[in-house]
């Protein structure tokens, strides 16, 4: 799943930096036994001029179809290159 997330974000947002972490181990005992919990840190010029909520929507759009179908929870740190 990490590689699929990475691939989709790379194609959609051409990031300068991209880190995708499987954080399921932090959520053992939660819904789905901690499976499908991820953190994304992404730096992309595509976010220029966009408020944080818009940046998150761009990430969700790139991952369309994976939410609730492999991704249970997603934390996002989305920045522009100058941040």
N, CA, C and O of each residue as an XYZ file, in Angstrom:
332
protein
N       0.813     -1.191      0.000
C       0.000      0.000      0.000
C       0.865      1.267      0.000
O       0.522      2.251     -0.654
N       1.973      1.243      0.725
C       2.870      2.401      0.759
C       3.338      2.754     -0.649
O       3.356      3.927     -1.023
N       3.710      1.759     -1.419
C       4.191      2.009     -2.785
C       3.080      2.545     -3.681
O       3.339      3.396     -4.532
N       1.855      2.069     -3.507
C       0.724      2.562     -4.298
C       0.429      4.022     -3.948
O       0.176      4.831     -4.841
N       0.460      4.359     -2.683
C       0.261      5.745     -2.256
C       1.358      6.620     -2.860
O       1.082      7.684     -3.415
N       2.585      6.167     -2.746
C       3.729      6.920     -3.275
C       3.593      7.121     -4.790
O       3.831      8.219     -5.294
N       3.220      6.088     -5.494
C       3.081      6.167     -6.954
C       2.013      7.183     -7.361
O       2.236      8.015     -8.241
N       0.862      7.103     -6.715
C      -0.238      8.008     -7.071
C       0.095      9.466     -6.773
O      -0.202     10.353     -7.573
N       0.708      9.706     -5.631
C       1.065     11.080     -5.291
C       2.145     11.620     -6.219
O       2.106     12.790     -6.600
N       3.101     10.788     -6.584
C       4.160     11.206     -7.506
C       3.577     11.574     -8.861
O       3.972     12.580     -9.452
N       2.652     10.779     -9.354
C       2.033     11.051    -10.654
C       1.177     12.311    -10.624
O       1.215     13.108    -11.561
N       0.416     12.495     -9.568
C      -0.534     13.600     -9.508
C       0.084     14.936     -9.122
O      -0.356     15.979     -9.606
N       1.101     14.923     -8.252
C       1.580     16.172     -7.663
C       3.058     16.470     -7.888
O       3.547     17.500     -7.426
N       3.772     15.605     -8.578
C       5.197     15.807     -8.883
C       5.962     16.383     -7.688
O       6.542     17.464     -7.786
N       5.966     15.669     -6.571
C       6.601     16.222     -5.368
C       8.120     16.318     -5.479
O       8.778     15.520     -6.146
N       8.641     17.330     -4.794
C      10.091     17.475     -4.658
C      10.580     16.583     -3.526
O      11.707     16.087     -3.552
N       9.722     16.386     -2.535
C       9.992     15.489     -1.415
C       8.727     14.708     -1.131
O       7.627     15.256     -1.192
N       8.877     13.441     -0.823
C       7.724     12.605     -0.525
C       8.141     11.507      0.445
O       9.079     10.749      0.196
N       7.422     11.448      1.544
C       7.651     10.408      2.542
C       6.294      9.814      2.897
O       5.367     10.536      3.263
N       6.185      8.499      2.786
C       4.951      7.797      3.141
C       5.316      6.762      4.197
O       6.127      5.867      3.960
N       4.702      6.902      5.362
C       4.990      5.995      6.468
C       3.758      5.184      6.833
O       2.657      5.725      6.947
N       3.950      3.890      7.015
C       2.892      3.021      7.528
C       2.951      3.127      9.045
O       3.907      2.670      9.671
N       1.925      3.733      9.630
C       1.900      3.936     11.071
C       0.914      3.010     11.771
O       0.449      3.311     12.870
N       0.598      1.899     11.146
C      -0.340      0.950     11.724
C       0.076      0.455     13.092
O      -0.771      0.193     13.946
N       1.378      0.325     13.307
C       1.868     -0.175     14.602
C       1.476      0.752     15.746
O       1.378      0.302     16.887
N       1.252      2.023     15.472
C       0.862      2.969     16.508
C      -0.607      2.814     16.907
O      -1.043      3.350     17.926
N      -1.353      2.086     16.102
C      -2.797      2.001     16.294
C      -3.285      0.579     16.555
O      -4.454      0.270     16.322
N      -2.407     -0.271     17.030
C      -2.806     -1.649     17.357
C      -3.949     -1.603     18.362
O      -3.900     -0.859     19.341
N      -4.960     -2.393     18.112
C      -6.129     -2.431     18.975
C      -7.227     -1.486     18.539
O      -8.337     -1.547     19.069
N      -6.942     -0.607     17.579
C      -7.958      0.287     17.048
C      -8.699     -0.416     15.917
O      -8.470     -1.595     15.648
N      -9.573      0.309     15.271
C     -10.323     -0.249     14.143
C      -9.376     -0.886     13.135
O      -8.309     -0.345     12.842
N      -9.765     -2.012     12.623
C      -8.971     -2.762     11.633
C      -7.629     -3.216     12.188
O      -6.702     -3.485     11.425
N      -7.517     -3.306     13.518
C      -6.289     -3.782     14.172
C      -5.055     -3.012     13.730
O      -3.975     -3.588     13.598
N      -5.212     -1.705     13.500
C      -4.069     -0.857     13.168
C      -3.646     -0.905     11.724
O      -2.626     -0.316     11.364
N      -4.391     -1.582     10.891
C      -4.036     -1.640      9.470
C      -4.581     -0.411      8.754
O      -5.659      0.083      9.082
N      -3.838      0.069      7.786
C      -4.312      1.159      6.950
C      -4.115      2.548      7.510
O      -4.757      3.491      7.048
N      -3.238      2.704      8.503
C      -2.934      4.014      9.069
C      -1.625      4.505      8.458
O      -0.590      3.848      8.573
N      -1.680      5.672      7.803
C      -0.509      6.181      7.101
C      -0.283      7.658      7.403
O      -1.211      8.391      7.744
N       0.974      8.075      7.268
C       1.344      9.483      7.354
C       2.060      9.845      6.059
O       2.948      9.124      5.604
N       1.662     10.975      5.472
C       2.290     11.468      4.247
C       2.894     12.833      4.529
O       2.226     13.727      5.048
N       4.159     12.980      4.184
C       4.819     14.283      4.189
C       5.211     14.549      2.752
O       5.997     13.813      2.157
N       4.642     15.629      2.197
C       4.845     15.905      0.778
C       5.137     17.385      0.567
O       4.476     18.248      1.144
N       6.127     17.662     -0.258
C       6.488     19.021     -0.634
C       6.336     19.100     -2.151
O       6.974     18.355     -2.895
N       5.471     20.025     -2.597
C       5.205     20.122     -4.030
C       4.895     21.558     -4.428
O       4.204     22.275     -3.704
N       5.405     21.973     -5.577
C       5.080     23.289     -6.125
C       3.597     23.362     -6.499
O       3.040     24.454     -6.614
N       2.960     22.214     -6.686
C       1.527     22.173     -7.018
C       0.673     22.776     -5.910
O      -0.479     23.136     -6.150
N       1.212     22.889     -4.711
C       0.467     23.451     -3.573
C       0.571     24.973     -3.488
O      -0.074     25.581     -2.634
N       1.355     25.589     -4.341
C       1.552     27.042     -4.284
C       0.210     27.766     -4.342
O      -0.619     27.502     -5.212
N       0.015     28.679     -3.402
C      -1.195     29.475     -3.357
C      -2.408     28.781     -2.766
O      -3.469     29.391     -2.637
N      -2.265     27.520     -2.408
C      -3.388     26.751     -1.871
C      -3.349     26.732     -0.348
O      -2.296     26.518      0.254
N      -4.499     26.957      0.265
C      -4.611     26.840      1.712
C      -4.445     25.379      2.124
O      -4.629     24.487      1.296
N      -4.102     25.118      3.382
C      -3.897     23.730      3.824
C      -5.067     22.790      3.498
O      -4.828     21.647      3.106
N      -6.304     23.228      3.645
C      -7.439     22.353      3.345
C      -7.467     21.969      1.873
O      -7.806     20.836      1.533
N      -7.116     22.897      1.003
C      -7.055     22.612     -0.436
C      -5.927     21.624     -0.729
O      -6.086     20.733     -1.564
N      -4.808     21.773     -0.058
C      -3.691     20.845     -0.254
C      -4.101     19.433      0.140
O      -3.789     18.470     -0.560
N      -4.801     19.315      1.260
C      -5.273     18.003      1.709
C      -6.249     17.418      0.696
O      -6.208     16.223      0.405
N      -7.114     18.252      0.166
C      -8.068     17.775     -0.854
C      -7.346     17.278     -2.099
O      -7.776     16.312     -2.729
N      -6.251     17.938     -2.450
C      -5.461     17.500     -3.603
C      -4.855     16.120     -3.349
O      -4.821     15.275     -4.244
N      -4.383     15.902     -2.135
C      -3.825     14.597     -1.768
C      -4.927     13.540     -1.802
O      -4.737     12.464     -2.369
N      -6.080     13.844     -1.196
C      -7.199     12.892     -1.206
C      -7.638     12.574     -2.629
O      -7.951     11.423     -2.936
N      -7.665     13.576     -3.497
C      -8.056     13.347     -4.887
C      -7.092     12.380     -5.575
O      -7.513     11.509     -6.336
N      -5.804     12.540     -5.301
C      -4.799     11.650     -5.895
C      -4.958     10.218     -5.393
O      -4.607      9.265     -6.089
N      -5.490     10.075     -4.182
C      -5.646      8.743     -3.577
C      -7.074      8.213     -3.694
O      -7.449      7.259     -3.013
N      -7.862      8.840     -4.559
C      -9.251      8.425     -4.745
C      -9.346      6.924     -4.978
O      -8.588      6.356     -5.763
N     -10.268      6.304     -4.299
C     -10.451      4.861     -4.413
C      -9.702      4.068     -3.354
O     -10.044      2.916     -3.087
N      -8.686      4.670     -2.747
C      -7.938      3.973     -1.696
C      -8.483      4.273     -0.309
O      -8.304      3.485      0.620
N      -9.154      5.424     -0.171
C      -9.727      5.771      1.120
C     -10.827      4.757      1.440
O     -11.724      4.526      0.629
N     -10.748      4.169      2.603
C     -11.657      3.103      3.045
C     -11.516      1.841      2.213
O     -12.341      0.934      2.323
N     -10.497      1.769      1.395
C     -10.205      0.571      0.616
C      -8.697      0.355      0.656
O      -8.036      0.277     -0.379
N      -8.169      0.261      1.872
C      -6.737      0.107      2.074
C      -6.200      1.169      3.005
O      -5.294      0.916      3.799
N      -6.773      2.384      2.902
C      -6.393      3.460      3.809
C      -7.548      3.683      4.773
O      -8.656      4.034      4.369
N      -7.271      3.474      6.039
C      -8.280      3.689      7.081
C      -8.132      5.087      7.676
O      -9.127      5.755      7.960
N      -6.894      5.526      7.862
C      -6.618      6.847      8.424
C      -5.371      7.406      7.750
O      -4.418      6.682      7.465
N      -5.404      8.714      7.504
C      -4.293      9.348      6.802
C      -4.000     10.703      7.441
O      -4.875     11.566      7.507
N      -2.773     10.884      7.908
C      -2.355     12.209      8.360
C      -1.470     12.797      7.263
O      -0.678     12.093      6.636
N      -1.622     14.093      7.049
C      -0.967     14.747      5.913
C      -0.218     15.982      6.377
O      -0.746     16.802      7.128
N       1.028     16.103      5.918
C       1.831     17.296      6.096
C       2.198     17.734      4.681
O       3.124     17.191      4.079
N       1.468     18.719      4.151
C       1.645     19.161      2.761
C       2.180     20.587      2.731
O       1.566     21.504      3.276
N       3.317     20.759      2.096
C       3.976     22.066      2.069
C       4.440     22.420      0.662
O       4.554     21.565     -0.217
N       4.706     23.720      0.480
C       5.324     24.176     -0.765
C       6.837     24.184     -0.549
O       7.292     24.131      0.593
N       7.615     24.250     -1.615
C       9.073     24.216     -1.473
C       9.640     25.345     -0.612
O      10.708     25.180     -0.022
N       8.965     26.468     -0.524
C       9.479     27.600      0.235
C       9.068     27.596      1.694
O       9.349     28.559      2.408
N       8.422     26.561      2.152
C       7.996     26.480      3.557
C       8.981     25.703      4.391
O       8.778     25.538      5.593
